[in-house]
Amino acid sequence: MRIKPLRGPVFLILAAAASLAVAAPARAATPIDPADTLTGSPVPAEMSAMIATAPCVPRGPTSADDAIADKVRPDMNGERLGHAVNAYNISCARVITATARGRGLAKRATVIAVTTAITESTLHNYTEAVDHDSLGLFQQRPSTGWGSPDELTDPVYATNAFLNAMLRRFPDNRWMSGDIGAICQAVQNSADPSAYGHEVHDAGIIVDELWEPARPDNPQASVARLGDFTGDGRGDIVGQFADGELRAQIQSGDTACLQGYNTSRVSAR
């Protein structure tokens, strides 16, 4: 198999695997009036399996989501999700994480949002309302100005709506300090203010796994390696792109074995 060369100067660093990438939101969420942010009550855990849900990502959970769920499960101890965490839950947290990060917000914003979603829906994108008209990951209500039912069951929109409300409640980055459970309650205005604090620990564990390193300068590349793949003493660059194709910039030498890849042969150009 021949691998296309990279074009032009390349400055690549190791980036997150493409399986953890999530598309940017198509549009910004409608601003929420701080006085109109009432949400529904958290979905009772015993009812979770009986309520209709939708995928958080178009193709459903990935093998990477399953691996993360297996990794974090032993350390999860929250009252809502805990050891029941699965790949579907992780896929929903992945959307929240990518959306917050895509807005340039600090990691703490993601922890706040995931804490809220664990508490409200145990990280389920509910399409069926069981408490008034509450829907989605954050149990937001169309009747109180959060958005339409279709919007609130779009995880990207719902996350942006939550973040917008948080930024309005805590201007000048005041959400960067203080009790996370109290911040969640200030945004959601729940009937059970203490519920959020119990899930902060689990949210932090999940976000730690999903918070990707910086992406490469070439936005199409998902994984890159720098090394002497031709054995001529000069540095070469190999990248695996989002489409699964391997491409390389070989500094010198003829075709050589590429260690670590089954495709194994690289064309020098």
BALUMTOR-316659 format. One line per field, with one value per residue: residue number from 1; z, y, x of N, C-alpha, C, O in turn. Coordinates in steps of 0.1 Angstrom, whole numbers, m for minus. Last residue first. Layout:
n = c(NUM/...)
npz = c(Z/...)
npy = c(Y/...)
npx = c(X/...)
capz = c(Z/...)
capy = c(Y/...)
capx = c(X/...)
cpz = c(Z/...)
cpy = c(Y/...)
cpx = c(X/...)
opz = c(Z/...)
opy = c(Y/...)
opx = c(X/...)
***
This chain:
n = c(269/268/267/266/265/264/263/262/261/260/259/258/257/256/255/254/253/252/251/250/249/248/247/246/245/244/243/242/241/240/239/238/237/236/235/234/233/232/231/230/229/228/227/226/225/224/223/222/221/220/219/218/217/216/215/214/213/212/211/210/209/208/207/206/205/204/203/202/201/200/199/198/197/196/195/194/193/192/191/190/189/188/187/186/185/184/183/182/181/180/179/178/177/176/175/174/173/172/171/170/169/168/167/166/165/164/163/162/161/160/159/158/157/156/155/154/153/152/151/150/149/148/147/146/145/144/143/142/141/140/139/138/137/136/135/134/133/132/131/130/129/128/127/126/125/124/123/122/121/120/119/118/117/116/115/114/113/112/111/110/109/108/107/106/105/104/103/102/101/100/99/98/97/96/95/94/93/92/91/90/89/88/87/86/85/84/83/82/81/80/79/78/77/76/75/74/73/72/71/70/69/68/67/66/65/64/63/62/61/60/59/58/57/56/55/54/53/52/51/50/49/48/47/46/45/44/43/42/41/40/39/38/37/36/35/34/33/32/31/30/29/28/27/26/25/24/23/22/21/20/19/18/17/16/15/14/13/12/11/10/9/8/7/6/5/4/3/2/1)
npz = c(m13/m5/7/30/42/64/73/100/119/134/111/78/58/29/m2/3/15/35/48/42/54/48/58/60/64/80/79/97/93/108/97/102/93/102/106/98/98/82/88/82/104/129/138/150/143/149/143/127/104/97/107/115/141/163/195/229/243/256/280/288/313/328/326/345/369/372/376/401/417/414/425/448/440/431/452/468/457/443/425/407/390/372/381/408/407/397/418/438/428/429/448/434/401/376/375/370/345/342/355/361/346/320/320/323/299/281/290/282/255/248/254/235/211/214/217/210/225/223/196/197/216/217/247/272/281/295/278/273/298/303/311/299/278/272/289/305/309/338/336/313/279/258/251/268/268/298/323/343/342/363/370/346/339/359/354/329/336/352/335/316/332/336/313/298/264/237/225/224/251/250/230/241/264/253/239/260/273/254/256/282/280/262/278/313/348/371/392/389/388/414/434/425/420/400/397/379/355/338/320/308/295/277/261/250/235/217/202/205/204/173/151/162/197/214/205/227/246/267/298/313/325/346/369/390/391/380/366/384/374/348/353/348/338/336/344/324/292/269/234/214/205/172/150/149/168/154/159/178/183/190/168/163/193/196/186/186/161/132/108/76/45/18/21/27/3/6/4/m9/0)
npy = c(107/74/55/29/0/m8/m16/m19/m1/m3/10/7/0/21/33/54/88/114/123/118/122/103/90/67/71/76/101/114/100/96/106/108/122/117/127/106/81/63/48/55/67/83/103/113/108/116/115/132/159/182/204/207/211/189/197/190/162/161/148/124/118/140/135/114/126/146/132/120/143/154/143/156/181/178/177/199/210/200/215/236/256/256/275/269/242/245/259/240/221/236/264/285/295/300/315/340/352/373/359/336/336/336/311/294/299/288/261/253/257/239/215/216/215/190/172/178/181/208/210/197/213/246/262/274/285/269/250/233/227/202/180/177/159/159/177/184/191/172/146/131/132/117/117/121/111/106/110/111/135/153/144/144/171/183/173/184/211/211/201/222/242/232/236/267/273/273/260/234/226/222/202/181/175/167/145/129/123/105/85/76/64/43/28/34/32/20/29/62/77/88/88/79/66/52/35/14/30/39/18/13/38/36/16/27/48/32/21/45/50/64/79/106/108/102/87/91/73/68/50/29/32/52/48/47/73/100/129/159/182/208/242/277/301/328/348/348/338/324/326/296/284/286/258/233/226/203/167/152/125/101/88/100/107/138/140/150/174/187/207/209/225/205/175/141/115/86/53/22/m12)
npx = c(92/89/62/61/46/27/2/4/27/50/74/75/103/107/119/149/159/145/122/89/59/29/m2/m29/m64/m86/m97/m81/m47/m17/16/50/81/116/150/177/190/178/155/130/119/126/97/66/32/m2/m37/m52/m52/m65/m52/m20/m12/m31/m46/m38/m55/m90/m107/m117/m106/m116/m143/m146/m137/m156/m179/m174/m174/m199/m222/m230/m238/m264/m283/m290/m313/m339/m352/m329/m317/m296/m277/m274/m266/m240/m229/m230/m212/m188/m180/m154/m144/m153/m175/m166/m161/m178/m209/m228/m251/m241/m228/m250/m264/m245/m244/m270/m268/m248/m261/m282/m267/m256/m278/m310/m332/m336/m345/m370/m384/m368/m356/m360/m383/m401/m410/m389/m365/m339/m324/m299/m303/m339/m366/m397/m424/m430/m411/m408/m406/m383/m357/m327/m298/m282/m267/m286/m299/m290/m265/m251/m254/m238/m213/m209/m207/m184/m165/m165/m154/m129/m114/m126/m137/m138/m157/m147/m152/m179/m181/m166/m181/m206/m197/m189/m212/m222/m203/m207/m232/m225/m208/m217/m220/m226/m211/m224/m250/m259/m240/m206/m182/m158/m137/m144/m150/m130/m126/m151/m154/m132/m141/m164/m153/m139/m159/m187/m223/m237/m236/m241/m244/m264/m295/m324/m349/m377/m375/m368/m344/m350/m364/m346/m336/m357/m342/m344/m371/m365/m355/m355/m347/m353/m336/m316/m326/m304/m297/m296/m264/m250/m247/m235/m206/m182/m180/m155/m132/m125/m115/m90/m71/m54/m19/15/21/37/42/54/53/38/19/27/22/2/14/6/9)
capz = c(m24/m3/m5/28/33/65/59/92/111/141/123/88/67/41/6/m5/14/26/45/43/48/54/49/65/55/82/70/101/92/104/103/97/100/93/112/96/107/76/93/71/99/118/141/145/149/142/151/140/110/92/114/103/132/154/181/218/242/247/277/275/302/327/319/331/364/370/364/389/416/409/412/449/447/422/444/472/455/452/438/410/399/370/367/404/412/389/405/440/430/416/449/442/415/377/376/384/349/346/346/367/361/325/318/333/312/280/291/296/262/246/261/249/214/212/228/203/224/236/200/188/219/212/233/269/273/303/283/263/295/300/315/311/288/269/278/305/296/329/346/325/291/264/241/269/260/288/309/343/333/357/380/354/331/358/367/330/327/357/347/312/326/347/317/306/279/243/228/212/246/259/228/228/265/262/232/250/280/257/243/278/289/258/266/301/336/360/385/396/378/402/437/426/433/400/405/393/363/349/328/316/306/288/268/258/246/226/210/198/211/185/149/151/185/216/206/214/245/254/291/307/315/335/357/387/385/390/363/379/384/355/346/356/336/330/352/337/302/279/248/217/212/186/153/136/167/161/151/177/177/201/174/156/182/201/188/189/174/138/122/85/58/24/13/32/10/0/13/m10/0)
capy = c(117/86/60/43/6/m10/m12/m31/0/m1/3/17/m5/14/28/47/73/109/133/111/130/105/98/70/70/63/91/111/110/89/109/100/124/116/126/118/91/70/43/50/54/79/94/118/103/118/110/128/148/169/200/203/223/193/191/199/171/157/161/129/109/138/146/112/114/149/140/112/134/162/138/141/179/180/166/191/217/193/213/223/259/247/275/283/246/238/265/252/218/232/250/282/292/293/300/336/339/376/367/338/336/347/323/295/302/302/270/253/264/254/219/216/227/202/174/179/167/203/216/192/199/237/259/268/293/280/260/242/227/216/181/186/156/159/168/184/190/183/156/125/140/116/123/117/121/100/111/101/125/154/145/132/161/186/171/169/207/216/193/208/244/233/223/259/273/279/274/241/229/232/215/187/180/179/156/133/132/118/92/83/76/54/35/26/40/17/17/53/69/87/82/89/63/60/46/11/24/48/23/2/33/46/14/15/51/41/12/39/49/57/65/100/109/115/87/92/81/68/63/29/22/55/50/35/62/89/116/148/175/197/229/266/289/319/346/342/348/321/330/309/283/289/271/240/229/215/179/155/138/109/83/105/98/129/146/139/169/179/207/201/224/217/187/154/124/99/64/34/0)
capx = c(90/97/69/60/55/41/4/3/15/38/71/70/92/112/109/139/159/155/132/102/69/42/5/m16/m53/m79/m102/m94/m58/m29/3/39/68/105/136/170/194/189/168/138/113/135/108/79/44/10/m26/m57/m45/m70/m65/m28/m14/m20/m47/m39/m44/m79/m101/m121/m104/m101/m138/m149/m130/m142/m178/m176/m162/m188/m217/m226/m225/m253/m281/m278/m301/m330/m359/m336/m328/m307/m281/m277/m279/m250/m230/m238/m226/m194/m185/m166/m141/m140/m177/m168/m155/m164/m201/m215/m253/m249/m220/m239/m270/m249/m232/m266/m278/m246/m249/m285/m276/m247/m268/m297/m327/m332/m333/m359/m381/m378/m356/m347/m375/m394/m420/m393/m379/m344/m338/m300/m293/m325/m361/m383/m419/m435/m414/m415/m407/m396/m366/m341/m304/m291/m261/m276/m304/m303/m275/m252/m260/m253/m219/m211/m218/m197/m169/m169/m168/m138/m119/m117/m138/m126/m160/m148/m138/m174/m188/m161/m167/m205/m203/m179/m202/m229/m205/m194/m230/m235/m203/m214/m216/m235/m206/m215/m244/m268/m253/m217/m189/m170/m135/m141/m161/m134/m115/m144/m163/m132/m129/m165/m162/m131/m151/m175/m210/m237/m233/m249/m235/m258/m281/m318/m337/m371/m378/m381/m345/m341/m372/m354/m328/m354/m350/m337/m364/m372/m355/m360/m339/m362/m348/m313/m328/m314/m295/m303/m276/m250/m251/m238/m220/m185/m182/m170/m135/m130/m127/m102/m76/m63/m32/5/23/27/46/45/58/43/23/22/30/4/9/14/0)
cpz = c(m21/m15/m2/15/30/54/55/77/102/133/129/101/77/49/18/4/6/26/35/39/52/47/56/54/62/73/70/92/96/104/98/104/93/101/101/101/106/85/87/75/88/113/128/148/142/150/143/149/124/98/108/109/120/146/173/204/230/247/269/271/288/315/317/322/349/364/361/376/403/408/407/436/448/428/436/462/459/451/448/424/403/379/365/390/408/394/396/426/431/418/436/440/422/392/378/386/364/351/351/357/367/340/322/332/323/293/290/298/277/254/260/258/229/216/226/213/214/236/213/192/210/216/229/254/269/295/291/268/284/295/314/316/301/281/278/296/295/315/338/336/302/277/246/259/258/281/299/329/333/349/374/363/338/350/366/343/328/349/353/324/322/342/327/309/286/258/235/213/233/254/237/226/253/263/240/242/270/264/245/265/285/267/261/289/325/347/373/387/383/392/424/429/435/413/407/402/377/359/340/325/314/299/280/267/256/238/220/208/203/192/162/150/174/204/208/215/230/253/277/298/307/323/344/374/382/384/374/377/378/366/354/347/344/328/347/346/316/289/257/232/214/192/168/138/155/159/159/169/176/196/185/162/176/189/193/193/176/152/130/99/68/38/21/24/16/9/7/m2/0)
cpy = c(130/95/73/47/20/m4/m12/m28/m13/0/7/9/6/9/20/42/67/94/127/120/124/115/102/79/74/61/77/101/105/98/100/104/115/118/126/116/104/81/51/45/48/66/91/108/109/112/112/123/145/157/187/197/219/205/196/192/180/166/159/142/115/128/145/123/112/138/143/120/126/152/145/136/165/177/167/180/209/199/206/224/247/250/267/284/260/241/258/260/230/228/247/268/290/290/293/322/336/363/369/346/340/348/336/308/303/307/285/262/264/262/234/220/227/214/186/182/167/189/210/198/194/223/250/265/287/287/271/253/237/216/196/188/164/156/169/173/189/181/169/134/132/123/122/124/117/112/103/99/112/142/146/132/147/175/173/166/192/211/198/200/230/235/223/246/264/280/280/256/237/236/225/201/187/184/169/145/137/128/105/90/84/66/46/34/30/24/14/42/58/77/80/81/72/56/55/23/20/41/31/7/22/43/24/13/39/45/20/29/41/56/57/85/101/118/101/91/82/78/63/41/23/45/51/36/50/78/106/136/164/191/220/253/277/305/335/340/342/333/328/313/296/287/273/254/236/218/191/167/140/123/91/100/103/120/135/145/158/175/200/202/218/215/199/165/136/108/77/45/12)
cpx = c(96/95/76/68/51/50/19/5/15/26/58/66/88/100/114/128/148/154/143/113/83/50/18/m9/m40/m67/m96/m101/m71/m40/m8/27/58/92/126/155/187/194/180/152/121/129/116/90/56/22/m13/m46/m51/m64/m70/m41/m22/m23/m35/m39/m46/m67/m89/m114/m107/m98/m122/m143/m133/m134/m163/m174/m163/m176/m205/m220/m221/m240/m268/m274/m288/m316/m350/m343/m336/m319/m295/m282/m283/m264/m240/m239/m235/m209/m192/m170/m154/m136/m164/m171/m156/m157/m187/m206/m239/m250/m227/m231/m260/m255/m236/m254/m275/m256/m246/m273/m278/m255/m259/m287/m315/m328/m328/m346/m370/m374/m367/m345/m362/m383/m414/m402/m382/m358/m342/m314/m294/m316/m345/m377/m404/m431/m417/m417/m414/m396/m381/m350/m319/m297/m269/m270/m295/m308/m289/m263/m261/m260/m234/m217/m220/m209/m182/m173/m174/m153/m129/m123/m129/m127/m148/m151/m138/m160/m182/m168/m163/m191/m202/m184/m192/m220/m213/m196/m218/m234/m212/m210/m213/m231/m215/m211/m235/m263/m261/m230/m201/m178/m147/m139/m156/m144/m120/m133/m157/m142/m128/m153/m164/m140/m143/m168/m199/m223/m233/m248/m242/m248/m275/m302/m333/m359/m370/m384/m358/m343/m363/m362/m336/m346/m347/m345/m355/m364/m363/m360/m343/m355/m357/m325/m325/m315/m307/m300/m283/m263/m251/m242/m223/m200/m186/m171/m150/m133/m133/m115/m89/m68/m41/m8/13/31/36/51/49/49/27/27/23/13/12/7/9)
opz = c(m29/m27/4/14/28/56/44/70/96/138/130/100/83/48/17/16/2/35/27/28/63/35/68/42/70/75/63/96/98/115/87/116/81/113/91/100/113/81/88/68/85/116/117/160/130/162/131/161/132/98/115/115/115/144/176/202/222/251/274/259/278/309/307/311/341/356/350/366/396/398/396/436/448/422/433/464/454/443/460/432/401/375/358/386/405/385/390/424/426/409/431/432/417/394/381/397/369/360/363/351/378/346/327/342/331/298/298/308/284/260/270/268/236/223/236/219/211/245/214/191/215/219/238/249/263/300/294/264/285/289/323/325/312/292/283/295/284/309/332/345/299/285/239/258/249/287/292/324/325/350/379/365/336/354/372/344/328/354/357/324/323/349/328/309/280/265/238/205/231/254/232/221/253/262/235/239/272/261/238/264/285/261/257/290/326/337/366/375/382/387/425/426/446/416/414/414/387/371/351/336/327/311/290/278/268/249/231/220/194/186/162/147/177/201/203/226/222/259/276/293/297/311/333/369/372/373/376/384/367/367/365/336/347/318/353/355/319/295/253/241/215/185/176/129/150/149/169/171/172/204/189/160/183/178/193/201/169/155/135/101/68/42/31/19/10/21/4/m1/8)
opy = c(140/90/82/43/23/m4/m16/m37/m16/2/19/2/12/14/13/45/74/88/135/125/124/117/103/76/84/51/68/94/93/105/96/105/115/117/134/106/114/89/46/38/36/56/96/104/110/112/109/125/154/146/181/186/228/209/206/183/178/178/155/146/111/130/148/120/109/140/143/115/125/154/141/125/162/171/157/174/211/193/206/231/247/247/272/292/262/243/265/266/230/232/254/260/293/283/281/317/329/364/366/340/345/358/346/314/312/318/293/270/274/272/240/227/238/223/192/193/156/184/208/191/187/220/247/265/293/294/281/265/249/207/201/196/160/153/178/162/193/171/176/131/127/121/127/137/111/122/94/88/103/139/139/123/140/171/165/157/187/206/190/193/228/230/214/244/254/287/292/264/246/248/237/210/197/197/180/154/148/140/115/101/96/77/56/46/19/22/5/44/46/69/71/69/73/44/65/21/23/45/30/3/23/44/21/9/40/45/15/28/33/61/46/78/91/130/111/95/74/89/59/42/17/50/51/26/43/73/103/133/159/193/223/253/268/299/333/331/332/337/329/305/306/289/264/263/245/214/190/177/130/132/90/107/109/123/123/154/158/172/206/199/221/203/202/165/140/107/80/45/14)
opx = c(96/97/70/79/40/62/22/10/25/15/54/56/97/89/125/128/139/148/148/113/87/49/19/m9/m40/m60/m99/m110/m73/m43/m9/26/56/92/126/149/191/203/191/159/119/135/112/91/57/21/m13/m46/m53/m70/m79/m41/m29/m34/m29/m31/m56/m69/m78/m115/m101/m88/m117/m137/m124/m125/m159/m168/m153/m168/m200/m214/m209/m231/m261/m264/m278/m308/m354/m339/m348/m331/m304/m291/m295/m273/m248/m249/m246/m217/m201/m165/m165/m126/m164/m170/m147/m148/m184/m197/m239/m250/m222/m228/m261/m252/m230/m254/m276/m252/m243/m274/m276/m250/m256/m286/m311/m321/m316/m336/m361/m363/m375/m334/m353/m375/m420/m401/m379/m362/m349/m316/m291/m320/m339/m382/m398/m433/m409/m425/m425/m388/m390/m349/m323/m301/m263/m268/m297/m320/m298/m271/m271/m270/m242/m225/m232/m219/m190/m183/m185/m162/m138/m135/m124/m119/m149/m148/m130/m156/m180/m162/m157/m189/m199/m177/m186/m220/m210/m190/m218/m233/m208/m209/m207/m237/m211/m207/m238/m271/m270/m231/m206/m180/m147/m141/m164/m145/m114/m131/m159/m138/m123/m154/m164/m135/m140/m171/m202/m213/m229/m257/m248/m245/m281/m297/m338/m360/m359/m395/m359/m344/m368/m367/m333/m350/m335/m355/m358/m352/m368/m364/m335/m356/m367/m325/m331/m304/m318/m301/m276/m274/m251/m240/m216/m206/m193/m164/m157/m137/m145/m125/m97/m67/m37/m9/3/42/26/62/37/50/21/39/13/12/23/m6/18)
***
